[in-house]
Amino acid sequence: MKVENAELVKSEMEEPERAAEPERAVTEEQEDTQALTQQVRHQMRVIKQGAADLIGEEELEQKIAGSIRTGRPLNIKFGMDPSAPDIHLGHAVALRKLKQMQDLGHHIIIVIGDFTGRIGDPTGRSKGRKAMTDSEVLLNARTYQEQIFHILDKERTQVRFNGEWLGKLHLGEILQLASTITVARMLERDDFQRRFHTGIPIGLHEFFYPLMQAYDSVELEADLELGGSDQTFNILMGRSLQKERGQEPQAALFMPLLEGIDGKEKMSKSLHNYIGIYEDARTMFTKVMQVPDHLIVKYFELATDILPEDLDEIKERMADGCNPRDCKLLLAKEITRLYHGAEEAEAAEHFFVDAFTKKEVPEQAEALCVVLERGTLFDCVRPLVNAGLVGSGGEFRRLIAQGGVQKNGVRVEALEETVQSGDILRVGRRKFVRVETC
């Protein structure tokens, strides 16, 4: 009897344990689901941060969830027509977003439009763009590759030329491709519509540009295509053609234009409001400090790799009334670090604080080699012009007349001012040189 009772007790004790096992399994499954949801939510926050628009958001969430579950990275496509290879921070907005998605583990595919570049992108054009020659395309493409790897990880970035597949299409395939879209749909494009109504000719070949760009997405099986807001028509064409070919349509992420340091016009070299990615660290830092306060958050969003959680802190600090200059110092240091490294960014900050806050002459002023024949400022004119610190002797004289030149922290009144080796000249607002005899 005792044995039976003992077995009964043992059975009753084991029963709750067995009953608890399914409950634990459900809990683990819920935890996995919650973890997946959090990862998807984090990736979506990173991807959407600073973006002007995202089309296919729900589809993208599903793609990201599938990517996390299977370990297969998404194919992120970004097309570049090799037409203007000089990159500044405005051009780099899309590349910085690609870098963020690369850091999330996704596969970046840069499509250089060597084939479509021969057509010429009609986007925003009041007339057809002149097609580039083969040599121009290849030269600009090489320059682009050098510049994009200043931002993206070369080992984790694939560069493709769309001539690889577009150049192999035969006439029958091209005609079949053309049958997927109507002339009326093409004329929905603002630039085509304007030209049509104003009687400006539209070349038939220009209709093929968005089709060719769309075919790139089919060939690469793109999960997401990134582009500027001016590329909306072309990128959505990719979604349509992928559906036509039985593929899951790519999501479309559009980035806004970045205003220049004037805070008004879009960043442009012709408007002299740009920050070049190859400018020296001190110039870059100082230019960022000229960005208007109302653009601080936007520059953090578009010109850095800041995570959403860290950006939230910046927004809270500004909302709490902190000095915008302090946030701008963080911005300038972060942008400079991205292109020049932490050490040079630190040095650039010290230079700026010494020169513009403490009003001290920075120790790291560059050397200006001068032959001191007269021992006056006149001897420095030609070396300053040759160094690119002033445009001409006339400009230097005007700066002196306006009080824009200092020697060792004291305003210079005339070219006859005496100069000797070791003197520090401040030319304009942010250029410092140390005179050295040679």
Contacts in CASP RR format, 6 or more apart in sequence:
PFRMAT RR
TARGET T0000
AUTHOR 0000-0000-0000
METHOD contacts of the structure
MODEL  1
MKVENAELVKSEMEEPERAAEPERAVTEEQEDTQALTQQVRHQMRVIKQG
AADLIGEEELEQKIAGSIRTGRPLNIKFGMDPSAPDIHLGHAVALRKLKQ
MQDLGHHIIIVIGDFTGRIGDPTGRSKGRKAMTDSEVLLNARTYQEQIFH
ILDKERTQVRFNGEWLGKLHLGEILQLASTITVARMLERDDFQRRFHTGI
PIGLHEFFYPLMQAYDSVELEADLELGGSDQTFNILMGRSLQKERGQEPQ
AALFMPLLEGIDGKEKMSKSLHNYIGIYEDARTMFTKVMQVPDHLIVKYF
ELATDILPEDLDEIKERMADGCNPRDCKLLLAKEITRLYHGAEEAEAAEH
FFVDAFTKKEVPEQAEALCVVLERGTLFDCVRPLVNAGLVGSGGEFRRLI
AQGGVQKNGVRVEALEETVQSGDILRVGRRKFVRVETC
36 65 0 8 1.000
36 68 0 8 1.000
36 69 0 8 1.000
39 64 0 8 1.000
39 68 0 8 1.000
40 61 0 8 1.000
40 64 0 8 1.000
40 65 0 8 1.000
40 68 0 8 1.000
42 308 0 8 1.000
43 64 0 8 1.000
43 104 0 8 1.000
44 57 0 8 1.000
44 60 0 8 1.000
44 61 0 8 1.000
44 64 0 8 1.000
45 308 0 8 1.000
46 100 0 8 1.000
46 101 0 8 1.000
46 104 0 8 1.000
46 307 0 8 1.000
46 308 0 8 1.000
47 54 0 8 1.000
47 60 0 8 1.000
47 97 0 8 1.000
47 100 0 8 1.000
47 101 0 8 1.000
47 104 0 8 1.000
47 253 0 8 1.000
48 54 0 8 1.000
49 100 0 8 1.000
49 301 0 8 1.000
49 308 0 8 1.000
49 311 0 8 1.000
50 255 0 8 1.000
50 256 0 8 1.000
50 298 0 8 1.000
50 301 0 8 1.000
50 302 0 8 1.000
51 97 0 8 1.000
51 253 0 8 1.000
51 254 0 8 1.000
51 255 0 8 1.000
51 256 0 8 1.000
52 228 0 8 1.000
52 229 0 8 1.000
52 254 0 8 1.000
52 255 0 8 1.000
52 256 0 8 1.000
53 229 0 8 1.000
53 232 0 8 1.000
53 252 0 8 1.000
53 253 0 8 1.000
53 254 0 8 1.000
54 60 0 8 1.000
54 251 0 8 1.000
54 252 0 8 1.000
54 253 0 8 1.000
54 254 0 8 1.000
55 236 0 8 1.000
55 239 0 8 1.000
55 251 0 8 1.000
55 252 0 8 1.000
55 254 0 8 1.000
56 249 0 8 1.000
56 251 0 8 1.000
56 252 0 8 1.000
57 251 0 8 1.000
59 248 0 8 1.000
59 249 0 8 1.000
59 251 0 8 1.000
60 223 0 8 1.000
60 224 0 8 1.000
60 251 0 8 1.000
63 74 0 8 1.000
63 223 0 8 1.000
63 224 0 8 1.000
63 248 0 8 1.000
63 251 0 8 1.000
64 74 0 8 1.000
66 72 0 8 1.000
67 73 0 8 1.000
67 74 0 8 1.000
67 106 0 8 1.000
73 105 0 8 1.000
73 106 0 8 1.000
73 107 0 8 1.000
74 101 0 8 1.000
74 106 0 8 1.000
74 107 0 8 1.000
74 223 0 8 1.000
74 224 0 8 1.000
75 106 0 8 1.000
75 107 0 8 1.000
75 109 0 8 1.000
75 220 0 8 1.000
75 221 0 8 1.000
75 222 0 8 1.000
75 223 0 8 1.000
75 224 0 8 1.000
76 98 0 8 1.000
76 101 0 8 1.000
76 102 0 8 1.000
76 106 0 8 1.000
76 107 0 8 1.000
76 108 0 8 1.000
76 109 0 8 1.000
76 222 0 8 1.000
76 223 0 8 1.000
76 224 0 8 1.000
76 225 0 8 1.000
76 226 0 8 1.000
77 109 0 8 1.000
77 111 0 8 1.000
77 216 0 8 1.000
77 217 0 8 1.000
77 220 0 8 1.000
77 222 0 8 1.000
77 224 0 8 1.000
77 225 0 8 1.000
77 226 0 8 1.000
77 250 0 8 1.000
78 94 0 8 1.000
78 95 0 8 1.000
78 98 0 8 1.000
78 108 0 8 1.000
78 109 0 8 1.000
78 110 0 8 1.000
78 111 0 8 1.000
78 225 0 8 1.000
78 226 0 8 1.000
78 227 0 8 1.000
79 110 0 8 1.000
79 111 0 8 1.000
79 112 0 8 1.000
79 113 0 8 1.000
79 213 0 8 1.000
79 216 0 8 1.000
79 225 0 8 1.000
79 227 0 8 1.000
80 110 0 8 1.000
80 111 0 8 1.000
80 112 0 8 1.000
80 113 0 8 1.000
80 144 0 8 1.000
80 148 0 8 1.000
81 112 0 8 1.000
81 113 0 8 1.000
81 116 0 8 1.000
81 117 0 8 1.000
81 120 0 8 1.000
81 121 0 8 1.000
82 112 0 8 1.000
82 113 0 8 1.000
82 114 0 8 1.000
82 117 0 8 1.000
82 132 0 8 1.000
82 136 0 8 1.000
82 137 0 8 1.000
82 139 0 8 1.000
82 140 0 8 1.000
82 141 0 8 1.000
82 143 0 8 1.000
82 144 0 8 1.000
83 117 0 8 1.000
83 120 0 8 1.000
83 121 0 8 1.000
83 132 0 8 1.000
83 140 0 8 1.000
84 140 0 8 1.000
85 140 0 8 1.000
85 143 0 8 1.000
85 144 0 8 1.000
85 147 0 8 1.000
86 269 0 8 1.000
87 95 0 8 1.000
87 147 0 8 1.000
87 148 0 8 1.000
87 150 0 8 1.000
87 276 0 8 1.000
87 277 0 8 1.000
88 267 0 8 1.000
88 269 0 8 1.000
88 274 0 8 1.000
88 275 0 8 1.000
88 276 0 8 1.000
88 277 0 8 1.000
89 258 0 8 1.000
89 267 0 8 1.000
89 274 0 8 1.000
89 275 0 8 1.000
89 276 0 8 1.000
89 277 0 8 1.000
89 303 0 8 1.000
89 335 0 8 1.000
90 257 0 8 1.000
90 258 0 8 1.000
90 260 0 8 1.000
90 266 0 8 1.000
90 267 0 8 1.000
90 274 0 8 1.000
90 302 0 8 1.000
90 303 0 8 1.000
92 151 0 8 1.000
92 277 0 8 1.000
92 303 0 8 1.000
93 255 0 8 1.000
93 256 0 8 1.000
93 258 0 8 1.000
93 302 0 8 1.000
93 303 0 8 1.000
94 226 0 8 1.000
94 227 0 8 1.000
94 228 0 8 1.000
94 255 0 8 1.000
95 148 0 8 1.000
95 151 0 8 1.000
95 152 0 8 1.000
96 151 0 8 1.000
96 302 0 8 1.000
96 303 0 8 1.000
96 304 0 8 1.000
96 305 0 8 1.000
97 226 0 8 1.000
97 253 0 8 1.000
97 255 0 8 1.000
98 108 0 8 1.000
98 151 0 8 1.000
98 152 0 8 1.000
98 226 0 8 1.000
99 151 0 8 1.000
99 152 0 8 1.000
99 153 0 8 1.000
99 305 0 8 1.000
100 305 0 8 1.000
101 108 0 8 1.000
101 224 0 8 1.000
102 108 0 8 1.000
102 152 0 8 1.000
102 153 0 8 1.000
102 156 0 8 1.000
102 157 0 8 1.000
103 305 0 8 1.000
105 156 0 8 1.000
107 156 0 8 1.000
107 158 0 8 1.000
108 152 0 8 1.000
108 156 0 8 1.000
108 157 0 8 1.000
108 158 0 8 1.000
109 157 0 8 1.000
109 158 0 8 1.000
109 159 0 8 1.000
109 160 0 8 1.000
109 220 0 8 1.000
109 222 0 8 1.000
110 148 0 8 1.000
110 152 0 8 1.000
110 157 0 8 1.000
110 158 0 8 1.000
110 159 0 8 1.000
110 160 0 8 1.000
111 160 0 8 1.000
111 161 0 8 1.000
111 162 0 8 1.000
111 216 0 8 1.000
111 220 0 8 1.000
112 141 0 8 1.000
112 144 0 8 1.000
112 145 0 8 1.000
112 159 0 8 1.000
112 160 0 8 1.000
112 161 0 8 1.000
112 162 0 8 1.000
113 137 0 8 1.000
113 141 0 8 1.000
113 161 0 8 1.000
113 162 0 8 1.000
113 163 0 8 1.000
114 137 0 8 1.000
114 138 0 8 1.000
114 141 0 8 1.000
114 161 0 8 1.000
114 162 0 8 1.000
114 163 0 8 1.000
115 161 0 8 1.000
115 162 0 8 1.000
115 163 0 8 1.000
115 166 0 8 1.000
115 167 0 8 1.000
115 212 0 8 1.000
116 162 0 8 1.000
116 166 0 8 1.000
116 209 0 8 1.000
116 212 0 8 1.000
116 213 0 8 1.000
117 131 0 8 1.000
117 132 0 8 1.000
117 137 0 8 1.000
118 131 0 8 1.000
118 132 0 8 1.000
118 134 0 8 1.000
118 137 0 8 1.000
119 131 0 8 1.000
119 205 0 8 1.000
119 206 0 8 1.000
119 208 0 8 1.000
119 209 0 8 1.000
119 212 0 8 1.000
120 128 0 8 1.000
120 129 0 8 1.000
120 130 0 8 1.000
120 131 0 8 1.000
120 132 0 8 1.000
120 206 0 8 1.000
120 209 0 8 1.000
121 129 0 8 1.000
121 209 0 8 1.000
121 234 0 8 1.000
122 128 0 8 1.000
122 129 0 8 1.000
122 191 0 8 1.000
122 192 0 8 1.000
122 202 0 8 1.000
122 206 0 8 1.000
122 209 0 8 1.000
123 191 0 8 1.000
123 230 0 8 1.000
123 231 0 8 1.000
123 233 0 8 1.000
123 234 0 8 1.000
124 190 0 8 1.000
124 191 0 8 1.000
124 230 0 8 1.000
125 191 0 8 1.000
126 191 0 8 1.000
126 194 0 8 1.000
126 195 0 8 1.000
126 200 0 8 1.000
127 195 0 8 1.000
127 200 0 8 1.000
127 201 0 8 1.000
128 202 0 8 1.000
128 203 0 8 1.000
128 206 0 8 1.000
132 140 0 8 1.000
141 161 0 8 1.000
145 159 0 8 1.000
147 277 0 8 1.000
148 157 0 8 1.000
148 159 0 8 1.000
149 157 0 8 1.000
150 277 0 8 1.000
150 278 0 8 1.000
150 339 0 8 1.000
151 277 0 8 1.000
151 338 0 8 1.000
160 220 0 8 1.000
162 212 0 8 1.000
162 216 0 8 1.000
162 219 0 8 1.000
165 215 0 8 1.000
165 216 0 8 1.000
165 219 0 8 1.000
166 212 0 8 1.000
166 215 0 8 1.000
166 216 0 8 1.000
169 177 0 8 1.000
169 215 0 8 1.000
174 208 0 8 1.000
177 211 0 8 1.000
177 215 0 8 1.000
177 241 0 8 1.000
178 207 0 8 1.000
178 208 0 8 1.000
178 211 0 8 1.000
180 211 0 8 1.000
180 240 0 8 1.000
180 241 0 8 1.000
180 244 0 8 1.000
181 211 0 8 1.000
181 237 0 8 1.000
181 240 0 8 1.000
183 207 0 8 1.000
186 192 0 8 1.000
186 207 0 8 1.000
186 210 0 8 1.000
187 193 0 8 1.000
187 196 0 8 1.000
188 233 0 8 1.000
189 210 0 8 1.000
189 233 0 8 1.000
192 202 0 8 1.000
192 206 0 8 1.000
194 200 0 8 1.000
195 201 0 8 1.000
195 202 0 8 1.000
196 202 0 8 1.000
209 234 0 8 1.000
210 233 0 8 1.000
210 234 0 8 1.000
210 237 0 8 1.000
211 237 0 8 1.000
211 241 0 8 1.000
213 234 0 8 1.000
213 235 0 8 1.000
213 237 0 8 1.000
213 238 0 8 1.000
214 234 0 8 1.000
214 237 0 8 1.000
214 238 0 8 1.000
214 240 0 8 1.000
214 241 0 8 1.000
214 242 0 8 1.000
215 241 0 8 1.000
216 222 0 8 1.000
217 225 0 8 1.000
217 238 0 8 1.000
217 239 0 8 1.000
217 241 0 8 1.000
217 242 0 8 1.000
217 250 0 8 1.000
218 238 0 8 1.000
218 241 0 8 1.000
218 242 0 8 1.000
218 245 0 8 1.000
218 247 0 8 1.000
221 247 0 8 1.000
222 242 0 8 1.000
222 250 0 8 1.000
223 248 0 8 1.000
223 250 0 8 1.000
223 251 0 8 1.000
224 250 0 8 1.000
224 251 0 8 1.000
224 252 0 8 1.000
224 253 0 8 1.000
225 235 0 8 1.000
225 238 0 8 1.000
225 250 0 8 1.000
225 251 0 8 1.000
225 252 0 8 1.000
225 253 0 8 1.000
226 253 0 8 1.000
226 254 0 8 1.000
226 255 0 8 1.000
227 235 0 8 1.000
227 253 0 8 1.000
227 254 0 8 1.000
227 255 0 8 1.000
228 254 0 8 1.000
228 255 0 8 1.000
228 256 0 8 1.000
228 257 0 8 1.000
229 254 0 8 1.000
229 255 0 8 1.000
229 256 0 8 1.000
229 257 0 8 1.000
231 254 0 8 1.000
232 252 0 8 1.000
232 254 0 8 1.000
235 250 0 8 1.000
235 252 0 8 1.000
235 254 0 8 1.000
236 252 0 8 1.000
238 249 0 8 1.000
238 250 0 8 1.000
239 249 0 8 1.000
239 250 0 8 1.000
239 252 0 8 1.000
240 249 0 8 1.000
242 248 0 8 1.000
242 249 0 8 1.000
242 250 0 8 1.000
243 249 0 8 1.000
255 302 0 8 1.000
256 302 0 8 1.000
257 266 0 8 1.000
257 267 0 8 1.000
258 266 0 8 1.000
258 267 0 8 1.000
258 298 0 8 1.000
258 299 0 8 1.000
258 302 0 8 1.000
258 303 0 8 1.000
259 265 0 8 1.000
259 266 0 8 1.000
259 267 0 8 1.000
259 273 0 8 1.000
259 295 0 8 1.000
259 298 0 8 1.000
260 266 0 8 1.000
260 267 0 8 1.000
260 268 0 8 1.000
260 271 0 8 1.000
260 273 0 8 1.000
260 274 0 8 1.000
260 275 0 8 1.000
260 291 0 8 1.000
261 267 0 8 1.000
261 273 0 8 1.000
261 274 0 8 1.000
261 275 0 8 1.000
261 287 0 8 1.000
261 288 0 8 1.000
261 290 0 8 1.000
261 291 0 8 1.000
262 271 0 8 1.000
262 273 0 8 1.000
263 273 0 8 1.000
263 291 0 8 1.000
263 292 0 8 1.000
263 294 0 8 1.000
263 295 0 8 1.000
265 271 0 8 1.000
265 273 0 8 1.000
267 273 0 8 1.000
267 274 0 8 1.000
267 275 0 8 1.000
268 274 0 8 1.000
275 284 0 8 1.000
275 287 0 8 1.000
275 288 0 8 1.000
275 335 0 8 1.000
276 284 0 8 1.000
277 339 0 8 1.000
278 339 0 8 1.000
279 287 0 8 1.000
280 340 0 8 1.000
281 336 0 8 1.000
281 339 0 8 1.000
281 340 0 8 1.000
281 344 0 8 1.000
281 345 0 8 1.000
281 347 0 8 1.000
281 348 0 8 1.000
282 347 0 8 1.000
282 348 0 8 1.000
282 351 0 8 1.000
282 352 0 8 1.000
282 430 0 8 1.000
283 430 0 8 1.000
284 332 0 8 1.000
284 335 0 8 1.000
284 336 0 8 1.000
284 339 0 8 1.000
284 340 0 8 1.000
284 348 0 8 1.000
285 332 0 8 1.000
285 333 0 8 1.000
285 335 0 8 1.000
285 336 0 8 1.000
285 345 0 8 1.000
285 348 0 8 1.000
285 349 0 8 1.000
285 351 0 8 1.000
285 352 0 8 1.000
286 332 0 8 1.000
286 348 0 8 1.000
286 352 0 8 1.000
286 356 0 8 1.000
286 430 0 8 1.000
288 299 0 8 1.000
288 328 0 8 1.000
288 331 0 8 1.000
288 332 0 8 1.000
288 335 0 8 1.000
288 336 0 8 1.000
289 328 0 8 1.000
289 329 0 8 1.000
289 332 0 8 1.000
289 352 0 8 1.000
289 356 0 8 1.000
291 299 0 8 1.000
291 328 0 8 1.000
291 331 0 8 1.000
293 324 0 8 1.000
293 328 0 8 1.000
296 314 0 8 1.000
296 318 0 8 1.000
296 324 0 8 1.000
296 327 0 8 1.000
296 328 0 8 1.000
296 331 0 8 1.000
297 311 0 8 1.000
297 314 0 8 1.000
297 315 0 8 1.000
297 318 0 8 1.000
299 331 0 8 1.000
299 335 0 8 1.000
300 306 0 8 1.000
300 311 0 8 1.000
300 314 0 8 1.000
300 331 0 8 1.000
300 334 0 8 1.000
301 311 0 8 1.000
303 335 0 8 1.000
304 331 0 8 1.000
304 334 0 8 1.000
304 335 0 8 1.000
304 338 0 8 1.000
305 338 0 8 1.000
306 314 0 8 1.000
306 334 0 8 1.000
314 327 0 8 1.000
314 330 0 8 1.000
317 326 0 8 1.000
317 327 0 8 1.000
318 324 0 8 1.000
318 327 0 8 1.000
329 349 0 8 1.000
332 348 0 8 1.000
332 349 0 8 1.000
332 352 0 8 1.000
333 345 0 8 1.000
333 346 0 8 1.000
333 348 0 8 1.000
333 349 0 8 1.000
334 345 0 8 1.000
336 344 0 8 1.000
336 345 0 8 1.000
336 348 0 8 1.000
336 349 0 8 1.000
337 345 0 8 1.000
340 348 0 8 1.000
347 364 0 8 1.000
350 362 0 8 1.000
350 364 0 8 1.000
351 362 0 8 1.000
351 364 0 8 1.000
354 360 0 8 1.000
354 361 0 8 1.000
354 362 0 8 1.000
354 363 0 8 1.000
355 361 0 8 1.000
355 362 0 8 1.000
355 426 0 8 1.000
355 430 0 8 1.000
355 432 0 8 1.000
356 430 0 8 1.000
361 408 0 8 1.000
361 409 0 8 1.000
361 424 0 8 1.000
361 426 0 8 1.000
361 432 0 8 1.000
362 432 0 8 1.000
365 424 0 8 1.000
365 432 0 8 1.000
365 433 0 8 1.000
365 434 0 8 1.000
366 432 0 8 1.000
366 433 0 8 1.000
366 434 0 8 1.000
367 433 0 8 1.000
367 434 0 8 1.000
367 436 0 8 1.000
368 380 0 8 1.000
368 383 0 8 1.000
368 384 0 8 1.000
368 387 0 8 1.000
368 389 0 8 1.000
368 425 0 8 1.000
368 433 0 8 1.000
368 434 0 8 1.000
368 435 0 8 1.000
368 436 0 8 1.000
369 383 0 8 1.000
369 436 0 8 1.000
369 437 0 8 1.000
369 438 0 8 1.000
370 379 0 8 1.000
370 380 0 8 1.000
370 383 0 8 1.000
370 419 0 8 1.000
370 435 0 8 1.000
370 436 0 8 1.000
370 437 0 8 1.000
370 438 0 8 1.000
371 379 0 8 1.000
371 437 0 8 1.000
371 438 0 8 1.000
372 379 0 8 1.000
372 419 0 8 1.000
372 420 0 8 1.000
372 421 0 8 1.000
372 435 0 8 1.000
372 437 0 8 1.000
373 379 0 8 1.000
375 418 0 8 1.000
375 419 0 8 1.000
375 420 0 8 1.000
376 415 0 8 1.000
376 416 0 8 1.000
376 417 0 8 1.000
376 418 0 8 1.000
376 419 0 8 1.000
377 400 0 8 1.000
377 405 0 8 1.000
377 407 0 8 1.000
377 412 0 8 1.000
377 414 0 8 1.000
377 415 0 8 1.000
377 416 0 8 1.000
377 417 0 8 1.000
377 418 0 8 1.000
377 419 0 8 1.000
378 415 0 8 1.000
378 416 0 8 1.000
379 419 0 8 1.000
380 419 0 8 1.000
380 425 0 8 1.000
380 435 0 8 1.000
381 393 0 8 1.000
381 396 0 8 1.000
381 415 0 8 1.000
384 390 0 8 1.000
384 393 0 8 1.000
384 396 0 8 1.000
384 427 0 8 1.000
384 433 0 8 1.000
385 391 0 8 1.000
385 392 0 8 1.000
385 393 0 8 1.000
385 396 0 8 1.000
387 433 0 8 1.000
389 427 0 8 1.000
389 431 0 8 1.000
389 433 0 8 1.000
390 396 0 8 1.000
390 399 0 8 1.000
390 427 0 8 1.000
396 405 0 8 1.000
396 427 0 8 1.000
397 415 0 8 1.000
399 405 0 8 1.000
399 427 0 8 1.000
399 428 0 8 1.000
400 412 0 8 1.000
400 413 0 8 1.000
400 414 0 8 1.000
400 415 0 8 1.000
403 411 0 8 1.000
403 412 0 8 1.000
404 411 0 8 1.000
404 412 0 8 1.000
404 426 0 8 1.000
404 427 0 8 1.000
404 428 0 8 1.000
405 411 0 8 1.000
405 412 0 8 1.000
405 425 0 8 1.000
405 426 0 8 1.000
405 427 0 8 1.000
405 428 0 8 1.000
406 412 0 8 1.000
406 425 0 8 1.000
406 426 0 8 1.000
407 417 0 8 1.000
407 419 0 8 1.000
407 423 0 8 1.000
407 424 0 8 1.000
407 425 0 8 1.000
407 426 0 8 1.000
408 423 0 8 1.000
408 424 0 8 1.000
409 424 0 8 1.000
409 426 0 8 1.000
412 425 0 8 1.000
419 425 0 8 1.000
419 435 0 8 1.000
420 435 0 8 1.000
421 435 0 8 1.000
421 436 0 8 1.000
421 437 0 8 1.000
422 434 0 8 1.000
422 435 0 8 1.000
422 436 0 8 1.000
423 434 0 8 1.000
423 435 0 8 1.000
424 432 0 8 1.000
424 433 0 8 1.000
424 434 0 8 1.000
424 435 0 8 1.000
425 432 0 8 1.000
425 433 0 8 1.000
425 434 0 8 1.000
425 435 0 8 1.000
426 432 0 8 1.000
427 433 0 8 1.000
END
